[in-house]
Amino acid sequence: MKKLYTINTVNNFMDIIFKPFGVPFAEANPDIEVYNIMDDSLLKETLANGGPTGRVCNRMMNYAQAAQNSGADGILVTCTSVNQATKLIRQLINIPMMNIEEPVAQMAVENGSKIGILATLPTSPAAIGRVIREKAQEMDKNIEIVNAVVDGAFDVLCSGERDKHDEMVCEALYKLAKEVDVIAFAQISMSLLKHEAVSVPIYKIGTSGFEKIKQMMQ
């Protein structure tokens, strides 16, 4: 039996991450046990400082080491905003570790040149944007990124008003879809968005991240 640990930075992760994505993954992969670590101070401090601080990196390193010491075969970080910390930490541990948005960045670059990034947190576009640019460089592809941040929508979602959150994000989504080739959602908290079909591909964070870490754990 393999063990996958997730590191989460929001206290409602059960509703927006584990139940919609972790539970179906575990059911489809009975040979993998999924365990969850949650520390909502990580995102709060990251947002307050415009990116992960040394303290955030240190706490995440402690969690990664604890997971490794508990017999983890892989670690999946579910928060886009702290992906710089993940990039540092995975060089220092002996098991696969990745950020959940990495496959979305890959797919966006593979399928578009003018890439829209839709977010509800101010730190997310820069975080996933770095990964998108890295993937583009690896593919030797010229890209353009168009960012759209729906201010306040994340707080609305966390207060339990999903319909209002979806309404706010959809307005930005439909506008952005007219300007770009593909759209990458910058956060897993947006992946359950109810929206009408748009004319460009949308890449959402969630299932693809779980599948990627599974491959890395083989």
Secondary structure, 3 states (H helix, E strand, C coil): CEEEEEEECCCCHHHHHHHHHHHHHHHHCCCEEEEEEECCHHHHHHHHHCCCCHHHHHHHHHHHHHHHHCCCCEEEECCHHHHHHHHHHCCCCCCCEEECCHHHHHHHHHHCCEEEEEECCCCHHHHHHHHHHHHHHHHCCCCEEEEEECCCHHHHHHCCCHHHHHHHHHHHHHHHHCCCCEEEECCHHHCCCCCCCCCCCEECCCHHHHHHHHHHCC
